Every structure is written in C-alpha cells, then in structure tokens.
Amino acid sequence: MAYHILLVDDAPELRRMVGELLEGAGYAVTLAADCAQARRAWTESQPDAALLDVMLPSKLFSSLIAIIQ
C-alpha cells in the first residue's frame, strides 16, 4: 500500500513536477492549488501526510494547518 501525500502549491509547474517525482517514488499524490482545494482534499481523501508551500498567504496557511492538526 502506497502512502498518500497531499501536495499544496499555487505554482502549477512546480506542483506538477513535484507530484510526478512523488508518484515516481511510489507515493499516491493528491494535488491542490490553494487552501480551499487542500481543505476539501484533506477531508475527502484523508492523506497520510501533507507537503505545503510555506509561501501561501499566512492567514490561509494557518487555517490549513489548523485543519490538518
């Protein structure tokens, strides 16, 4: 069983590239472009871990961290 990672980044090319690298390493990956998508994906897919873009707007980033905890 592959570990499932939620990848959150607002840069489409970086999100795609990192997602492909993670999938190539054997992880199941769910991609999200913003905090709203990430919240939905966290609830619906229940990943094992999240990889977050720390440059997301701080208020949105903080609300996402609260949900993940």
All heavy atoms as an XYZ file, in Angstrom:
524
protein
N       0.847     -1.182      0.000
C       0.000      0.000      0.000
C       0.892      1.245      0.000
O       1.771      1.398      0.822
C      -0.907     -0.006      1.228
C      -1.740      1.245      1.334
S      -2.969      1.245      2.656
C      -1.965      1.339      4.091
N       0.653      2.147     -0.930
C       1.431      3.379     -1.039
C       0.930      4.417     -0.046
O      -0.273      4.528      0.208
C       1.322      3.943     -2.457
N       1.857      5.149      0.525
C       1.462      6.281      1.359
C       0.852      7.352      0.470
O       1.248      7.520     -0.682
C       2.662      6.849      2.114
C       3.100      5.976      3.248
C       4.233      5.194      3.144
C       2.365      5.919      4.430
C       4.639      4.385      4.183
C       2.756      5.112      5.471
C       3.901      4.345      5.344
O       4.286      3.548      6.377
N      -0.097      8.088      1.019
C      -0.827      9.107      0.269
C      -0.403     10.486      0.769
O      -0.507     10.781      1.952
C      -2.323      8.883      0.481
C      -3.181      9.810     -0.296
N      -4.531      9.878     -0.118
C      -2.899     10.724     -1.257
C      -5.036     10.786     -0.939
N      -4.054     11.313     -1.626
N       0.047     11.333     -0.153
C       0.521     12.673      0.191
C      -0.353     13.718     -0.483
O      -0.631     13.637     -1.681
C       1.987     12.868     -0.249
C       2.882     11.880      0.499
C       2.439     14.301     -0.001
C       4.328     11.924      0.079
N      -0.753     14.708      0.290
C      -1.449     15.886     -0.240
C      -0.382     16.933     -0.524
O       0.349     17.341      0.379
C      -2.465     16.412      0.769
C      -3.114     17.759      0.440
C      -3.876     17.705     -0.872
C      -4.021     18.195      1.583
N      -0.276     17.367     -1.760
C       0.712     18.365     -2.180
C      -0.011     19.672     -2.488
O      -0.877     19.711     -3.366
C       1.458     17.866     -3.421
C       2.414     18.834     -4.093
C       3.516     19.270     -3.145
C       3.004     18.196     -5.347
N       0.340     20.728     -1.746
C      -0.321     22.027     -1.901
C       0.703     23.052     -2.356
O       1.673     23.354     -1.649
C      -0.952     22.498     -0.573
C      -1.729     23.792     -0.792
C      -1.835     21.425      0.024
N       0.506     23.581     -3.556
C       1.383     24.630     -4.088
C       0.600     25.418     -5.127
O      -0.098     24.841     -5.946
C       2.637     24.018     -4.714
C       3.746     25.027     -4.865
O       3.500     26.116     -5.441
O       4.864     24.758     -4.400
N       0.738     26.748     -5.080
C      -0.012     27.578     -6.023
C       0.713     27.768     -7.354
O       0.165     28.359     -8.275
C      -0.377     28.929     -5.394
C       0.822     29.709     -4.900
O       1.939     29.150     -4.868
O       0.648     30.878     -4.522
N       1.921     27.239     -7.480
C       2.665     27.312     -8.742
C       2.399     26.028     -9.539
O       2.866     24.953     -9.151
C       4.158     27.470     -8.470
N       1.636     26.125    -10.634
C       1.209     24.918    -11.362
C       2.360     24.028    -11.836
O       2.289     22.806    -11.699
C       0.431     25.458    -12.565
C       0.150     26.881    -12.270
C       1.132     27.346    -11.249
N       3.398     24.625    -12.367
C       4.509     23.826    -12.903
C       5.261     23.101    -11.783
O       5.606     21.926    -11.908
C       5.456     24.713    -13.707
C       6.422     23.956    -14.573
C       5.757     23.059    -15.607
O       4.646     23.357    -16.074
O       6.365     22.038    -15.962
N       5.485     23.788    -10.687
C       6.162     23.175     -9.546
C       5.302     22.072     -8.940
O       5.796     20.987     -8.604
C       6.490     24.237     -8.493
C       7.293     23.773     -7.293
C       8.639     23.209     -7.732
C       7.496     24.926     -6.333
N       4.002     22.324     -8.820
C       3.059     21.331     -8.288
C       3.075     20.071     -9.156
O       3.149     18.955     -8.639
C       1.666     21.944     -8.222
C       0.627     21.095     -7.551
C      -0.697     21.828     -7.389
N      -1.278     22.241     -8.654
C      -1.461     23.510     -9.038
N      -1.119     24.503     -8.261
N      -2.000     23.784    -10.206
N       3.042     20.262    -10.455
C       3.059     19.126    -11.375
C       4.373     18.348    -11.266
O       4.382     17.121    -11.162
C       2.862     19.606    -12.816
C       2.816     18.471    -13.838
C       2.975     18.975    -15.267
N       4.225     19.682    -15.500
C       5.418     19.100    -15.658
N       5.538     17.786    -15.592
N       6.502     19.815    -15.877
N       5.497     19.066    -11.267
C       6.809     18.428    -11.236
C       7.020     17.636     -9.933
O       7.424     16.474     -9.965
C       7.915     19.472    -11.380
C       9.303     18.885    -11.378
S      10.590     20.136    -11.506
C      10.341     21.031     -9.979
N       6.726     18.246     -8.804
C       6.900     17.556     -7.519
C       5.934     16.384     -7.418
O       6.298     15.302     -6.937
C       6.738     18.535     -6.336
C       6.770     17.794     -5.006
C       7.831     19.601     -6.375
N       4.710     16.569     -7.895
C       3.742     15.471     -7.903
C       4.244     14.280     -8.700
O       4.130     13.136     -8.258
N       4.809     14.545     -9.861
C       5.345     13.460    -10.688
C       6.521     12.763    -10.006
O       6.647     11.537    -10.071
C       5.781     13.998    -12.051
C       4.615     14.352    -12.952
C       5.047     14.962    -14.276
O       6.272     15.118    -14.521
O       4.156     15.305    -15.074
N       7.380     13.532     -9.349
C       8.508     12.931     -8.628
C       8.026     12.027     -7.492
O       8.550     10.931     -7.303
C       9.428     14.023     -8.067
C      10.278     14.765     -9.083
C      10.948     15.978     -8.438
C      11.327     13.844     -9.681
N       7.031     12.501     -6.753
C       6.488     11.699     -5.657
C       5.823     10.427     -6.175
O       6.007      9.343     -5.611
C       5.498     12.522     -4.832
C       6.109     13.636     -3.981
C       5.018     14.540     -3.419
C       6.968     13.066     -2.870
N       5.043     10.557     -7.251
C       4.409      9.379     -7.842
C       5.456      8.400     -8.347
O       5.313      7.185     -8.185
C       3.459      9.785     -8.960
C       2.195     10.434     -8.445
C       1.303     10.983     -9.548
O       1.784     11.178    -10.694
O       0.122     11.244     -9.261
N       6.523      8.913     -8.949
C       7.611      8.060     -9.432
C       8.312      7.321     -8.302
O       8.873      6.240     -8.502
N       8.261      7.900     -7.110
C       8.867      7.266     -5.938
C       7.895      6.295     -5.259
O       8.223      5.703     -4.234
C       9.314      8.338     -4.944
N       6.687      6.167     -5.819
C       5.747      5.184     -5.312
C       4.652      5.711     -4.403
O       3.885      4.929     -3.846
N       4.568      7.029     -4.240
C       3.519      7.614     -3.406
C       2.252      7.867     -4.218
O       2.322      8.173     -5.401
C       3.979      8.946     -2.798
C       5.129      8.806     -1.840
C       6.430      9.050     -2.259
C       4.917      8.419     -0.528
C       7.499      8.917     -1.388
C       5.976      8.287      0.354
C       7.261      8.533     -0.088
O       8.312      8.397      0.782
N       1.115      7.780     -3.552
C      -0.139      8.253     -4.134
C      -0.191      9.746     -3.818
O       0.125     10.151     -2.696
C      -1.321      7.537     -3.502
N      -0.550     10.574     -4.789
C      -0.484     12.025     -4.607
C      -1.814     12.668     -4.987
O      -2.398     12.351     -6.021
C       0.642     12.640     -5.467
C       0.698     14.137     -5.288
C       1.988     12.017     -5.128
N      -2.268     13.581     -4.128
C      -3.401     14.442     -4.433
C      -2.866     15.856     -4.512
O      -2.144     16.299     -3.615
C      -4.495     14.347     -3.340
O      -4.991     13.016     -3.306
C      -5.633     15.306     -3.625
N      -3.192     16.560     -5.592
C      -2.694     17.918     -5.806
C      -3.757     18.952     -5.441
O      -4.941     18.750     -5.713
C      -2.303     18.106     -7.276
C      -1.267     17.137     -7.834
C      -1.069     17.391     -9.320
C       0.042     17.250     -7.080
N      -3.308     20.056     -4.846
C      -4.193     21.170     -4.535
C      -3.453     22.470     -4.842
O      -2.274     22.613     -4.517
C      -4.614     21.136     -3.072
N      -4.171     23.415     -5.466
C      -3.567     24.685     -5.864
C      -3.721     25.772     -4.812
O      -3.007     26.768     -4.844
C      -4.181     25.160     -7.179
N      -4.649     25.589     -3.885
C      -4.880     26.619     -2.874
C      -5.434     25.969     -1.613
O      -5.658     24.764     -1.560
C      -5.815     27.713     -3.390
C      -7.145     27.167     -3.889
O      -7.667     26.195     -3.291
O      -7.685     27.708     -4.872
N      -5.647     26.778     -0.601
C      -6.100     26.244      0.688
C      -7.509     25.661      0.621
O      -7.791     24.671      1.301
C      -6.012     27.320      1.766
S      -4.303     27.676      2.218
N      -8.382     26.241     -0.177
C      -9.739     25.705     -0.297
C      -9.701     24.292     -0.885
O     -10.354     23.378     -0.368
C     -10.608     26.624     -1.154
N      -8.936     24.102     -1.934
C      -8.793     22.769     -2.524
C      -8.133     21.816     -1.542
O      -8.512     20.647     -1.443
C      -7.957     22.827     -3.805
C      -8.648     23.447     -4.980
C      -7.753     23.454     -6.213
O      -6.656     22.889     -6.225
N      -8.215     24.115     -7.256
N      -7.158     22.312     -0.801
C      -6.447     21.470      0.162
C      -7.367     21.017      1.287
O      -7.323     19.850      1.691
C      -5.251     22.228      0.731
N      -8.190     21.917      1.802
C      -9.139     21.542      2.855
C     -10.095     20.461      2.372
O     -10.350     19.472      3.055
C      -9.936     22.766      3.323
C      -9.197     23.644      4.290
C     -10.127     24.657      4.925
N     -10.664     25.615      3.956
C     -10.100     26.766      3.649
N      -8.966     27.115      4.204
N     -10.656     27.572      2.775
N     -10.612     20.642      1.155
C     -11.531     19.658      0.570
C     -10.821     18.311      0.391
O     -11.344     17.256      0.761
C     -12.042     20.188     -0.766
C     -13.397     19.736     -1.147
C     -14.010     20.468     -2.331
N     -13.118     21.106     -3.292
C     -12.871     22.426     -3.325
N     -13.445     23.239     -2.475
N     -12.051     22.935     -4.225
N      -9.619     18.348     -0.157
C      -8.866     17.115     -0.409
C      -8.497     16.423      0.895
O      -8.542     15.187      0.981
C      -7.605     17.426     -1.211
N      -8.138     17.204      1.925
C      -7.765     16.598      3.210
C      -8.953     15.842      3.797
O      -8.823     14.735      4.291
C      -7.273     17.667      4.183
C      -6.788     17.073      5.471
C      -7.501     16.938      6.621
C      -5.507     16.501      5.711
N      -6.732     16.319      7.574
C      -5.499     16.041      7.040
C      -4.366     16.331      4.932
C      -4.393     15.427      7.612
C      -3.267     15.718      5.497
C      -3.289     15.275      6.820
N     -10.131     16.432      3.701
C     -11.339     15.818      4.249
C     -11.774     14.608      3.422
O     -12.117     13.567      3.970
C     -12.483     16.847      4.292
O     -12.055     17.963      5.071
C     -13.737     16.263      4.890
N     -11.746     14.743      2.105
C     -12.261     13.690      1.225
C     -11.308     12.510      1.063
O     -11.743     11.370      1.031
C     -12.593     14.276     -0.142
C     -13.759     15.238     -0.110
C     -13.981     15.966     -1.422
O     -13.241     15.705     -2.398
O     -14.882     16.818     -1.467
N     -10.018     12.786      0.944
C      -9.090     11.695      0.626
C      -8.280     11.198      1.813
O      -7.632     10.165      1.713
C      -8.152     12.108     -0.512
O      -7.337     13.186     -0.101
N      -8.290     11.923      2.916
C      -7.589     11.543      4.146
C      -6.170     11.035      3.893
O      -5.842      9.877      4.157
C      -8.404     10.512      4.911
C      -9.760     11.035      5.313
C     -10.578     10.020      6.067
O     -10.342      8.829      5.975
N     -11.537     10.494      6.814
N      -5.302     11.913      3.381
C      -3.923     11.503      3.104
C      -3.138     11.227      4.386
O      -3.552     11.615      5.484
C      -3.345     12.708      2.362
C      -4.163     13.857      2.820
C      -5.535     13.312      3.067
N      -2.017     10.559      4.230
C      -1.144     10.247      5.363
C      -0.292     11.446      5.770
O       0.115     11.555      6.925
C      -0.221      9.077      5.005
C      -1.020      7.821      4.679
O      -1.732      7.347      5.579
O      -0.926      7.342      3.537
N       0.002     12.316      4.818
C       0.869     13.467      5.080
C       0.532     14.581      4.092
O      -0.111     14.353      3.068
C       2.337     13.070      4.924
N       0.988     15.782      4.423
C       0.794     16.927      3.532
C       2.132     17.615      3.318
O       2.927     17.769      4.252
C      -0.212     17.904      4.122
N       2.366     18.024      2.096
C       3.538     18.803      1.725
C       3.011     20.163      1.289
O       2.301     20.266      0.284
C       4.296     18.113      0.589
C       5.584     18.740      0.099
C       6.590     18.880      1.241
C       6.181     17.906     -1.012
N       3.327     21.208      2.068
C       2.724     22.520      1.864
C       3.725     23.548      1.392
O       4.878     23.572      1.837
C       2.112     23.018      3.184
C       1.161     22.080      3.907
C       0.770     22.671      5.245
C      -0.051     21.796      3.064
N       3.270     24.446      0.546
C       4.031     25.611      0.110
C       3.986     26.628      1.248
O       2.932     27.171      1.565
C       3.391     26.174     -1.154
C       4.022     27.471     -1.635
O       4.996     27.920     -1.017
O       3.527     28.018     -2.624
N       5.119     26.889      1.886
C       5.132     27.808      3.027
C       4.959     29.265      2.605
O       4.795     30.125      3.454
C       6.404     27.664      3.883
C       6.479     26.282      4.500
C       7.641     27.980      3.076
N       4.938     29.525      1.320
C       4.749     30.889      0.826
C       3.287     31.207      0.537
O       2.980     32.281      0.038
C       5.601     31.127     -0.426
C       7.092     30.990     -0.184
S       7.712     32.097      1.103
C       7.590     33.664      0.266
N       2.375     30.296      0.886
C       0.953     30.600      0.756
C       0.629     31.760      1.699
O       1.292     31.925      2.730
C       0.105     29.377      1.133
C       0.142     28.194      0.180
C      -0.568     27.002      0.812
C      -0.481     28.539     -1.148
N      -0.379     32.566      1.391
C      -0.737     33.668      2.295
C      -0.918     33.158      3.730
O      -1.540     32.122      3.955
C      -2.056     34.179      1.717
C      -1.991     33.817      0.273
C      -1.238     32.504      0.227
N      -0.344     33.881      4.693
C      -0.253     33.389      6.069
C      -1.600     33.036      6.696
O      -1.712     32.040      7.403
C       0.483     34.390      6.947
O      -0.220     35.610      6.997
N      -2.635     33.835      6.459
C      -3.940     33.533      7.050
C      -4.470     32.205      6.516
O      -4.988     31.382      7.266
C      -4.922     34.667      6.758
C      -6.272     34.474      7.389
C      -7.191     35.641      7.123
C      -8.540     35.414      7.766
N      -9.477     36.478      7.483
N      -4.341     31.985      5.223
C      -4.817     30.748      4.618
C      -3.966     29.571      5.081
O      -4.480     28.499      5.389
C      -4.792     30.859      3.106
C      -5.687     31.929      2.501
C      -5.464     32.003      0.996
C      -7.146     31.668      2.823
N      -2.665     29.788      5.151
C      -1.747     28.741      5.588
C      -2.087     28.314      7.021
O      -2.167     27.136      7.327
C      -0.302     29.239      5.486
C       0.728     28.194      5.761
C       1.078     27.281      4.775
C       1.350     28.108      6.996
C       2.036     26.318      5.020
C       2.303     27.151      7.250
C       2.648     26.254      6.254
N      -2.317     29.285      7.890
C      -2.640     28.997      9.295
C      -3.939     28.221      9.420
O      -4.035     27.280     10.220
C      -2.749     30.299     10.096
O      -1.517     30.957     10.103
N      -4.946     28.582      8.635
C      -6.219     27.861      8.711
C      -6.067     26.428      8.211
O      -6.691     25.514      8.736
C      -7.312     28.598      7.925
O      -7.079     28.527      6.544
N      -5.228     26.233      7.220
C      -4.988     24.889      6.706
C      -4.246     24.029      7.733
O      -4.601     22.876      7.959
C      -4.191     24.953      5.397
C      -3.937     23.658      4.678
C      -5.234     22.933      4.384
C      -3.152     23.903      3.408
N      -3.259     24.610      8.399
C      -2.523     23.876      9.429
C      -3.472     23.450     10.551
O      -3.399     22.328     11.060
C      -1.375     24.742      9.988
C      -0.298     24.971      8.928
C      -0.762     24.100     11.236
C       0.402     23.723      8.461
N      -4.383     24.334     10.933
C      -5.339     24.007     11.993
C      -6.202     22.810     11.616
O      -6.494     21.946     12.459
C      -6.214     25.221     12.304
N      -6.605     22.710     10.365
C      -7.432     21.589      9.921
C      -6.632     20.287      9.890
O      -7.118     19.253     10.309
C      -8.018     21.892      8.515
C      -9.044     22.998      8.627
C      -8.609     20.646      7.887
C      -9.466     23.576      7.310
N      -5.395     20.367      9.461
C      -4.556     19.178      9.343
C      -4.203     18.618     10.716
O      -4.143     17.402     10.896
C      -3.298     19.483      8.506
C      -3.702     19.695      7.048
C      -2.262     18.384      8.633
C      -2.595     20.171      6.162
N      -4.002     19.497     11.677
C      -3.630     19.018     13.016
C      -4.758     18.193     13.559
O      -4.703     17.299     14.238
C      -3.342     20.174     13.965
C      -2.053     20.850     13.623
C      -1.753     22.017     14.566
O      -2.642     22.508     15.261
N      -0.537     22.477     14.565
